[in-house]
Amino acid sequence: MSQAVPVEIRKVKMVNLKGGTLVDGFPSGGLSNSIASMCFMSSVRNELVSVLESPVFSPVSTVRHGIASSPARIYANEDLRVSFLISELNLNESLYFYVSKAVLRWAKENECKLIISSGTAFSQNTKGMKELRKEPKPQRIFGAASTESARQRMINCEIPELELYNGPVNGIPGLLLNEGATINFDVIVLLGKVQIQTSEHRAAAAISHAIMKLVPGLTCDTRFLMSVAKGYERDLRRLRAMQAGNNIDPYR
């Protein structure tokens, strides 16, 4: 039997999160959850409370404004009873299991009642170049829950349920759902389909709106996320139009 990979969460500061929520921003199935978490981080007061450590993590330090920090860390706002898992690590899939276990263990130890995670499913546009020249329609978000109480909370916030035909939930969000269902801990995963020609900032804005419904008092500057998305998509449509006119693939 192979030895378990140790992933520890070291406490930096005592904080009271009883009855609160942990928002997972660990990138594993796209970047939308990470973008959404960073948006909340920039919109509400918070402080560093824990760091994730493991000998198998990349030996890097994240430096911002000249100050170093762990590449995987948890911030919290005690007044709102909400915490945010932020990470710049790009982990191998084999580590997702151990990270999800550690995250759920931390949430339980800090008496949180809910974990919110999210992800994106990419899809190809099949409607041709004419459709690619249009601005994408508003992003639809679906939700999946680990327990009946989490499902009811999702329904009360008018978040549509994810059905089988919408696709599976992959990565750390899927593992959090499975473990939450096993130990009867509330986990909600928000999932949106993203077409290849759209920005994940668009999905992040929709996910952020859904999270604000689930966590009253939490705010995020979704207008900024949408402005970034529209800029990216506008540039991509222009590039696509140039390719169609010249019949040249700039990446060939």
Buried (B, 14 or more C-beta within 10 A) or exposed (E): EEEEBEBEBEEBEEBEBEEBBBBBBBBBBBBBBBBBBBBBBEBBEBEBBBBBBBEEBEEEEBEEEEEEBBBBBBBBBBEBBBBBBBBBBEBEEEBBBBBBBBBBBBBEEBEBBBBBBBBBBEEEEEEEEEEBEEEBEEBEBBBBBBBEEBBEBBEEBEBEEBEEEBEEBBBBBBBBBBBBBEEEBBBBBBBBBBBEBBBBBBBBBBBBBBBBBBBEEBEBBBEBBBEBBBEBBEEBBEEBEEBEEEEEEEEE
